[in-house]
């Protein structure tokens, strides 16, 4: 049995090695950054309050790291793990509010290693990963707010709610779940309604620039989300097929997690007694958001993509430990730690092997080498620097990331031509057959993409 005073040290030891392992593994195994990370970096080179696919927070985060670390891939794997670590810290802090014994909090956190959202997929920094810390922070400060008269908790709740929404609109599901919890406990919490309203006002103030951007850009991000969920391709059968597929995927995702939890359970007895306040809150931050997503899929026929659920399971360890607490056998902790270590060590090994064996992945794209060849051709023909790259987020985004001049990325220049001066070097990236015919400068091809270079000779 681990001495109680060492439990907190053990948690931070896990946090450190988890961060270290998942920063080093992809750094060694991957040639190029993953698609979503390159996409965020492309947006980051041309910062705005929104982009054609998502709100801006992920772009803000990677651009901040780019200013410090430039084009060093390990930095963005580290960034992703920092977001995961912050989420785990606040799940830990929240769990300590639920449990009197920190050993249960530790089990809650370690059991998350059985959910692949928190290991195997974390090297790819994207909008889903960027939600994680704010999801945990929002829940934690909401809980502190309803259990305290301090305004600071509600101010922080408002700030982190807005930042979570700026990470991805799907964040709305946790906010709605918390609102429903507040409403059904209205009589109990009516004295703190002014504090809740204060948090909403703070959130809206932070979100105003993004809302302005939305109106100015014809709600592009919302249209993209609807398109990704296949709502534009209406089919009645989707109201049944997509929710069923969604449910099956969630069961599969949770299977390793359930194995870990089952190791320390004496007997699976279900005695439905009166639900206490803590357990009710846990239901509203775990089951209710997933239920709302399921209802959305049933009512609209929307296809819920697996990775969208990344933050939804952060508090599942806490929920299950609280539910089975009376049936947990702490004498079986040794067995739990063994199973945990198997998952903890096996995940990065599998990731590494897949990365090395499978050479068809985006992370095998020779982005740095292609950028070097493009830069050499540019230097042979032009005297000015490359200031702009135009094209899709992947091919043009890789140039923006790898080229020394860190050119600004644009998807197109339809509304930007009047802002471009003659001394700004521009590279168009796209279909080689089309570019070769219309290119007014120097054309080059690195299959399967063509490059049209326009600069000052």
GIRARA-V262926 format. One record per residue. N is the residue number from 1. RES is the residue in three letters. SS is DSSP state (a for helix, b for strand, c for the rest). PSI is psi in radians with two decimals (999 if undefined). OMEGA is omega in degrees with one decimal (none if undefined). Layout:
N/RES/SS/PSI/OMEGA + N/RES/SS/PSI/OMEGA
This chain:
1/UNK/c/2.34/180.0 + 2/UNK/c/2.34/178.2 + 3/UNK/c/2.39/-173.2 + 4/UNK/a/-0.67/-177.5 + 5/UNK/a/-0.27/179.3 + 6/UNK/a/-0.08/-175.6 + 7/UNK/a/-0.77/178.8 + 8/UNK/a/-0.72/176.9 + 9/UNK/a/-0.69/179.9 + 10/UNK/a/-0.68/177.8 + 11/UNK/a/-0.84/-178.6 + 12/UNK/a/-0.47/173.8 + 13/UNK/a/-0.77/175.4 + 14/UNK/a/-0.79/-178.1 + 15/UNK/a/-0.77/-178.5 + 16/UNK/a/-0.86/-177.6 + 17/UNK/a/-0.56/176.7 + 18/UNK/a/-0.78/177.9 + 19/UNK/a/-0.79/-178.0 + 20/UNK/a/-0.83/-176.3 + 21/UNK/a/-0.77/-175.8 + 22/UNK/a/-0.02/168.6 + 23/UNK/a/-0.76/-177.2 + 24/UNK/a/-0.76/-174.4 + 25/UNK/a/-0.97/179.6 + 26/UNK/a/-0.49/177.5 + 27/UNK/a/-0.70/-179.5 + 28/UNK/a/-0.70/-170.4 + 29/UNK/a/-0.43/-174.5 + 30/UNK/c/2.43/176.1 + 31/UNK/c/-0.60/-175.2 + 32/UNK/c/2.75/175.6 + 33/UNK/c/2.69/178.9 + 34/UNK/c/2.88/-175.5 + 35/UNK/a/-0.94/-174.5 + 36/UNK/a/-0.56/179.1 + 37/UNK/a/-0.75/175.9 + 38/UNK/a/-0.69/178.4 + 39/UNK/a/-0.80/178.5 + 40/UNK/a/-0.66/177.7 + 41/UNK/a/-0.63/176.6 + 42/UNK/a/-0.83/177.2 + 43/UNK/a/-0.70/-177.9 + 44/UNK/a/-0.51/179.0 + 45/UNK/c/-0.28/-177.1 + 46/UNK/c/1.08/-170.5 + 47/UNK/c/2.41/176.3 + 48/UNK/c/3.12/180.0 + 49/UNK/c/0.26/176.3 + 50/UNK/c/2.85/179.2 + 51/UNK/c/3.05/-172.9 + 52/UNK/c/-0.33/-177.7 + 53/UNK/c/-0.66/-171.6 + 54/UNK/c/2.89/170.7 + 55/UNK/c/3.06/-164.3 + 56/UNK/c/-0.10/-167.7 + 57/UNK/a/-0.72/-179.7 + 58/UNK/a/-0.62/177.9 + 59/UNK/a/-0.71/177.0 + 60/UNK/a/-0.75/-176.9 + 61/UNK/a/-0.84/-177.5 + 62/UNK/a/-0.56/179.5 + 63/UNK/a/-0.62/175.3 + 64/UNK/a/-0.75/178.2 + 65/UNK/a/-0.59/179.3 + 66/UNK/a/-0.67/178.8 + 67/UNK/a/-0.63/-177.3 + 68/UNK/a/-0.83/-169.0 + 69/UNK/a/-0.11/-178.8 + 70/UNK/c/-2.53/-173.5 + 71/UNK/c/1.03/173.4 + 72/UNK/c/1.94/-172.0 + 73/UNK/a/-0.67/-176.1 + 74/UNK/a/-0.51/-176.9 + 75/UNK/a/-0.59/-176.5 + 76/UNK/a/-0.44/169.4 + 77/UNK/a/-0.67/176.5 + 78/UNK/a/-0.76/178.4 + 79/UNK/a/-0.80/179.7 + 80/UNK/a/-0.75/-178.7 + 81/UNK/a/-0.51/175.1 + 82/UNK/a/-0.72/177.6 + 83/UNK/a/-0.73/177.8 + 84/UNK/a/-0.77/-177.5 + 85/UNK/a/-0.73/178.5 + 86/UNK/a/-0.74/177.6 + 87/UNK/a/-0.81/-179.9 + 88/UNK/a/-0.68/179.8 + 89/UNK/a/-0.73/-177.1 + 90/UNK/a/-0.40/168.2 + 91/UNK/a/-0.72/177.0 + 92/UNK/a/-0.84/-179.8 + 93/UNK/a/-0.71/178.1 + 94/UNK/a/-0.75/-179.9 + 95/UNK/a/-0.61/176.8 + 96/UNK/a/-0.43/175.1 + 97/UNK/a/-0.47/-177.9 + 98/UNK/a/-0.75/-174.3 + 99/UNK/c/2.52/174.6 + 100/UNK/c/-0.53/-178.6 + 101/UNK/c/2.13/-176.0 + 102/UNK/a/-0.28/178.6 + 103/UNK/a/-0.57/177.6 + 104/UNK/a/-0.63/176.5 + 105/UNK/a/-0.72/179.7 + 106/UNK/a/-0.78/178.5 + 107/UNK/a/-0.69/179.8 + 108/UNK/a/-0.73/-179.1 + 109/UNK/a/-0.84/-176.8 + 110/UNK/a/-0.58/-179.4 + 111/UNK/a/-0.36/177.9 + 112/UNK/a/-0.28/176.2 + 113/UNK/a/-0.25/176.5 + 114/UNK/a/-0.01/178.3 + 115/UNK/c/2.08/-168.8 + 116/UNK/a/-0.21/174.3 + 117/UNK/a/-0.43/-173.3 + 118/UNK/a/0.26/172.3 + 119/UNK/c/-1.31/-170.2 + 120/UNK/c/-0.62/-175.6 + 121/UNK/c/-0.11/-173.0 + 122/UNK/c/-0.39/178.5 + 123/UNK/c/-0.39/-178.4 + 124/UNK/c/1.70/178.1 + 125/UNK/c/2.15/-179.0 + 126/UNK/c/-2.99/-177.3 + 127/UNK/a/-0.52/179.6 + 128/UNK/a/-0.77/176.2 + 129/UNK/a/-0.64/-176.8 + 130/UNK/a/-0.32/175.7 + 131/UNK/a/-0.47/-167.8 + 132/UNK/a/-0.97/-176.9 + 133/UNK/a/-0.64/-176.5 + 134/UNK/a/-0.52/174.4 + 135/UNK/a/-0.85/-179.8 + 136/UNK/a/-0.76/179.5 + 137/UNK/a/-0.72/179.8 + 138/UNK/a/-0.82/178.6 + 139/UNK/a/-0.80/-176.8 + 140/UNK/a/-0.84/-176.5 + 141/UNK/a/-0.42/171.0 + 142/UNK/a/-0.79/178.6 + 143/UNK/a/-0.78/178.6 + 144/UNK/a/-0.63/-178.4 + 145/UNK/a/-0.75/-178.2 + 146/UNK/a/-0.19/179.2 + 147/UNK/c/0.23/-178.3 + 148/UNK/c/2.74/178.6 + 149/UNK/c/0.05/-176.8 + 150/UNK/c/2.22/179.3 + 151/UNK/a/-0.47/-176.5 + 152/UNK/a/-0.61/179.5 + 153/UNK/a/-0.68/-179.9 + 154/UNK/a/-0.57/175.4 + 155/UNK/a/-0.81/178.3 + 156/UNK/a/-0.68/176.1 + 157/UNK/a/-0.76/179.2 + 158/UNK/a/-0.73/-179.7 + 159/UNK/a/-0.87/-176.4 + 160/UNK/a/-0.50/174.8 + 161/UNK/a/-0.77/-179.8 + 162/UNK/a/-0.75/179.8 + 163/UNK/a/-0.66/176.3 + 164/UNK/a/-0.72/178.4 + 165/UNK/a/-0.61/177.8 + 166/UNK/a/-0.24/174.0 + 167/UNK/a/-0.84/178.8 + 168/UNK/c/2.47/-176.8 + 169/UNK/a/-0.39/179.9 + 170/UNK/a/-0.29/177.6 + 171/UNK/a/-0.37/-178.0 + 172/UNK/a/-0.45/-177.1 + 173/UNK/a/-0.65/177.4 + 174/UNK/a/-0.61/179.4 + 175/UNK/a/-0.72/178.1 + 176/UNK/a/-0.70/179.0 + 177/UNK/a/-0.75/178.6 + 178/UNK/a/-0.65/177.4 + 179/UNK/a/-0.76/178.6 + 180/UNK/a/-0.75/178.3 + 181/UNK/a/-0.74/-179.5 + 182/UNK/a/-0.73/-177.4 + 183/UNK/a/-0.76/-178.1 + 184/UNK/a/-0.27/174.9 + 185/UNK/c/0.53/-172.5 + 186/UNK/a/-0.81/-176.8 + 187/UNK/a/-0.66/-177.7 + 188/UNK/a/-0.59/-172.8 + 189/UNK/a/0.22/-173.5 + 190/UNK/a/-0.41/178.8 + 191/UNK/a/-0.39/-178.0 + 192/UNK/a/0.22/176.5 + 193/UNK/a/-0.75/177.3 + 194/UNK/a/-0.64/178.4 + 195/UNK/a/-0.70/178.1 + 196/UNK/a/-0.76/178.7 + 197/UNK/a/-0.64/176.9 + 198/UNK/a/-0.75/179.9 + 199/UNK/a/-0.66/179.0 + 200/UNK/a/-0.76/179.2 + 201/UNK/a/-0.76/179.3 + 202/UNK/a/-0.78/178.7 + 203/UNK/a/-0.81/-177.6 + 204/UNK/a/-0.65/178.5 + 205/UNK/a/-0.71/178.8 + 206/UNK/a/-0.59/-174.7 + 207/UNK/a/-0.19/-176.5 + 208/UNK/a/-0.84/180.0 + 209/UNK/a/-0.66/179.1 + 210/UNK/a/-0.69/178.6 + 211/UNK/a/-0.68/176.4 + 212/UNK/a/-0.77/178.5 + 213/UNK/a/-0.73/179.3 + 214/UNK/a/-0.84/-179.9 + 215/UNK/a/-0.69/-178.3 + 216/UNK/a/-0.34/-177.1 + 217/UNK/c/0.49/173.2 + 218/UNK/c/0.64/176.1 + 219/UNK/c/0.79/-174.5 + 220/UNK/a/-0.73/-177.9 + 221/UNK/a/-0.64/178.6 + 222/UNK/a/-0.72/178.0 + 223/UNK/a/-0.70/178.6 + 224/UNK/a/-0.77/-179.8 + 225/UNK/a/-0.74/178.7 + 226/UNK/a/-0.67/179.1 + 227/UNK/a/-0.71/179.6 + 228/UNK/a/-0.51/-179.9 + 229/UNK/c/0.13/177.5 + 230/UNK/c/0.43/179.4 + 231/UNK/c/-0.45/179.2 + 232/UNK/c/-0.41/178.7 + 233/UNK/c/1.27/-172.0 + 234/UNK/c/2.33/175.3 + 235/UNK/c/2.17/-174.4 + 236/UNK/c/-0.63/-177.2 + 237/UNK/c/-0.39/-179.9 + 238/UNK/a/-0.42/179.0 + 239/UNK/a/-0.36/179.1 + 240/UNK/a/-0.80/-175.4 + 241/UNK/a/-0.89/-175.2 + 242/UNK/a/-0.75/176.4 + 243/UNK/a/-0.64/179.7 + 244/UNK/a/-0.79/177.6 + 245/UNK/a/-0.74/178.5 + 246/UNK/a/-0.81/-178.8 + 247/UNK/a/-0.78/-179.3 + 248/UNK/a/-0.74/179.9 + 249/UNK/a/-0.66/-179.6 + 250/UNK/a/-0.67/178.4 + 251/UNK/a/-0.75/179.6 + 252/UNK/a/-0.76/-180.0 + 253/UNK/a/-0.69/-175.5 + 254/UNK/a/-0.16/-173.7 + 255/UNK/a/-0.88/177.9 + 256/UNK/a/-0.68/177.3 + 257/UNK/a/-0.78/-179.7 + 258/UNK/a/-0.58/176.3 + 259/UNK/a/-0.79/-179.6 + 260/UNK/a/-0.77/-178.9 + 261/UNK/a/-0.69/-176.0 + 262/UNK/a/-0.41/-177.7 + 263/UNK/c/-0.58/-175.4 + 264/UNK/c/0.17/178.5 + 265/UNK/b/2.28/177.5 + 266/UNK/c/-1.11/-179.9 + 267/UNK/c/2.49/179.8 + 268/UNK/c/1.41/177.7 + 269/UNK/c/2.37/-179.8 + 270/UNK/c/1.79/177.1 + 271/UNK/c/1.86/-176.5 + 272/UNK/c/1.60/175.9 + 273/UNK/c/-3.01/179.9 + 274/UNK/c/2.25/-178.3 + 275/UNK/c/2.16/179.4 + 276/UNK/c/2.94/-173.3 + 277/UNK/a/-0.72/-178.6 + 278/UNK/a/-0.78/-178.3 + 279/UNK/a/-0.64/177.4 + 280/UNK/a/-0.74/178.7 + 281/UNK/a/-0.72/177.6 + 282/UNK/a/-0.67/177.1 + 283/UNK/a/-0.71/-176.8 + 284/UNK/a/-0.36/178.4 + 285/UNK/a/-0.03/-179.9 + 286/UNK/a/-1.09/-174.7 + 287/UNK/a/-0.77/-175.6 + 288/UNK/a/-0.80/177.7 + 289/UNK/a/-0.70/178.4 + 290/UNK/a/-0.66/176.6 + 291/UNK/a/-0.75/179.7 + 292/UNK/a/-0.67/176.1 + 293/UNK/a/-0.75/179.4 + 294/UNK/a/-0.75/178.5 + 295/UNK/a/-0.71/177.1 + 296/UNK/a/-0.78/-179.8 + 297/UNK/a/-0.71/-179.6 + 298/UNK/a/-0.78/-175.6 + 299/UNK/a/-0.62/-175.2 + 300/UNK/a/-0.32/-174.7 + 301/UNK/c/0.22/-176.5 + 302/UNK/c/2.51/174.6 + 303/UNK/c/2.07/179.9 + 304/UNK/c/1.97/-178.1 + 305/UNK/c/2.48/-172.5 + 306/UNK/a/-0.80/-174.7 + 307/UNK/a/-0.33/178.2 + 308/UNK/a/-0.39/-175.1 + 309/UNK/a/0.13/-174.9 + 310/UNK/a/-0.88/-176.5 + 311/UNK/a/-0.19/-170.2 + 312/UNK/a/-0.36/-173.9 + 313/UNK/a/0.20/-177.3 + 314/UNK/c/-0.62/-175.7 + 315/UNK/c/0.27/-179.5 + 316/UNK/a/-0.62/177.3 + 317/UNK/a/-0.78/179.2 + 318/UNK/a/-0.74/179.3 + 319/UNK/a/-0.87/-175.5 + 320/UNK/a/-0.68/179.3 + 321/UNK/a/-0.70/177.6 + 322/UNK/a/-0.71/-178.1 + 323/UNK/a/-0.71/-176.2 + 324/UNK/c/0.24/-170.9 + 325/UNK/a/-0.73/-178.3 + 326/UNK/a/-0.34/-178.8 + 327/UNK/a/0.08/-179.2 + 328/UNK/b/2.28/178.9 + 329/UNK/c/1.79/-177.5 + 330/UNK/a/-0.23/175.7 + 331/UNK/a/-0.31/179.5 + 332/UNK/a/0.17/-178.1 + 333/UNK/a/-0.64/179.6 + 334/UNK/a/-0.76/178.3 + 335/UNK/a/-0.69/178.3 + 336/UNK/a/-0.78/-179.5 + 337/UNK/a/-0.62/178.5 + 338/UNK/a/-0.81/179.1 + 339/UNK/a/-0.73/177.7 + 340/UNK/a/-0.85/-178.7 + 341/UNK/a/-0.61/177.5 + 342/UNK/a/-0.87/179.4 + 343/UNK/a/-0.71/-176.3 + 344/UNK/a/-0.70/-178.7 + 345/UNK/a/-0.66/-175.7 + 346/UNK/a/-0.66/-176.7 + 347/UNK/a/-0.94/179.1 + 348/UNK/a/-0.50/177.1 + 349/UNK/a/-0.80/178.1 + 350/UNK/a/-0.79/178.7 + 351/UNK/a/-0.83/-178.7 + 352/UNK/a/-0.80/-178.0 + 353/UNK/a/-0.76/178.4 + 354/UNK/a/-0.75/-178.6 + 355/UNK/a/-0.67/-178.5 + 356/UNK/a/-0.72/-174.0 + 357/UNK/a/-0.80/-176.9 + 358/UNK/c/1.94/-177.3 + 359/UNK/c/0.29/-178.2 + 360/UNK/c/0.05/-175.3 + 361/UNK/c/2.80/177.5 + 362/UNK/a/-0.55/-177.8 + 363/UNK/a/-0.04/173.9 + 364/UNK/a/0.05/179.4 + 365/UNK/c/2.25/-177.3 + 366/UNK/c/1.05/-175.1 + 367/UNK/a/-0.73/-178.6 + 368/UNK/a/-0.73/-179.7 + 369/UNK/a/-0.73/178.1 + 370/UNK/a/-0.75/179.2 + 371/UNK/a/-0.64/178.5 + 372/UNK/a/-0.76/179.4 + 373/UNK/a/-0.71/178.1 + 374/UNK/a/-0.76/179.8 + 375/UNK/a/-0.72/178.6 + 376/UNK/a/-0.76/179.6 + 377/UNK/a/-0.66/177.8 + 378/UNK/a/-0.81/-178.6 + 379/UNK/a/-0.52/179.5 + 380/UNK/a/-0.32/-172.6 + 381/UNK/a/-0.37/-173.6 + 382/UNK/c/2.76/-178.0 + 383/UNK/c/-0.36/-178.9 + 384/UNK/c/3.01/-179.0 + 385/UNK/c/2.78/175.0 + 386/UNK/b/2.01/-177.2 + 387/UNK/b/-0.42/-174.0 + 388/UNK/b/2.39/168.7 + 389/UNK/b/2.44/-175.9 + 390/UNK/b/2.25/179.0 + 391/UNK/c/-2.88/-178.6 + 392/UNK/c/2.83/-175.0 + 393/UNK/c/-0.44/-176.9 + 394/UNK/c/-1.09/-176.2 + 395/UNK/a/-0.87/179.3 + 396/UNK/a/-0.59/179.0 + 397/UNK/a/-0.64/176.8 + 398/UNK/a/-0.68/176.2 + 399/UNK/a/-0.80/-179.8 + 400/UNK/a/-0.68/-178.4 + 401/UNK/a/-0.76/-171.4 + 402/UNK/a/-0.53/-178.6 + 403/UNK/c/2.46/-175.9 + 404/UNK/c/-0.59/-176.7 + 405/UNK/c/-0.09/-179.2 + 406/UNK/c/1.10/-179.4 + 407/UNK/c/2.65/177.8 + 408/UNK/b/2.34/179.7 + 409/UNK/b/2.40/171.1 + 410/UNK/b/2.47/173.9 + 411/UNK/c/-0.69/172.7 + 412/UNK/c/2.98/-177.3 + 413/UNK/c/0.44/-177.1 + 414/UNK/c/-0.78/-176.5 + 415/UNK/c/0.19/-173.8 + 416/UNK/c/-0.10/-173.1 + 417/UNK/a/-0.64/-178.0 + 418/UNK/a/-0.23/179.9 + 419/UNK/a/-0.15/-174.7 + 420/UNK/c/2.19/178.0 + 421/UNK/c/2.86/-172.6 + 422/UNK/c/-0.34/-179.3 + 423/UNK/c/0.03/178.7 + 424/UNK/c/2.13/179.0 + 425/UNK/b/2.33/-177.0 + 426/UNK/b/2.38/173.1 + 427/UNK/b/2.15/174.7 + 428/UNK/b/2.32/-179.5 + 429/UNK/b/2.29/-179.6 + 430/UNK/b/-2.67/-178.7 + 431/UNK/b/2.07/-175.2 + 432/UNK/a/-0.60/-179.4 + 433/UNK/a/-0.71/-179.6 + 434/UNK/a/-0.84/-177.1 + 435/UNK/a/-0.65/-178.5 + 436/UNK/a/-0.60/-177.9 + 437/UNK/a/-0.61/-171.7 + 438/UNK/a/-0.08/-174.8 + 439/UNK/c/2.09/178.9 + 440/UNK/c/-0.04/-178.9 + 441/UNK/c/-2.31/-179.4 + 442/UNK/b/2.22/-179.3 + 443/UNK/b/2.49/175.0 + 444/UNK/b/2.81/-179.1 + 445/UNK/b/2.29/168.9 + 446/UNK/b/1.75/-169.5 + 447/UNK/c/2.40/4.6 + 448/UNK/c/0.29/-171.6 + 449/UNK/b/2.56/175.3 + 450/UNK/b/2.67/-178.4 + 451/UNK/b/2.15/175.9 + 452/UNK/b/2.04/-174.5 + 453/UNK/b/2.21/-179.7 + 454/UNK/b/1.97/-177.4 + 455/UNK/c/-2.96/-178.4 + 456/UNK/c/2.14/-176.2 + 457/UNK/c/999/none
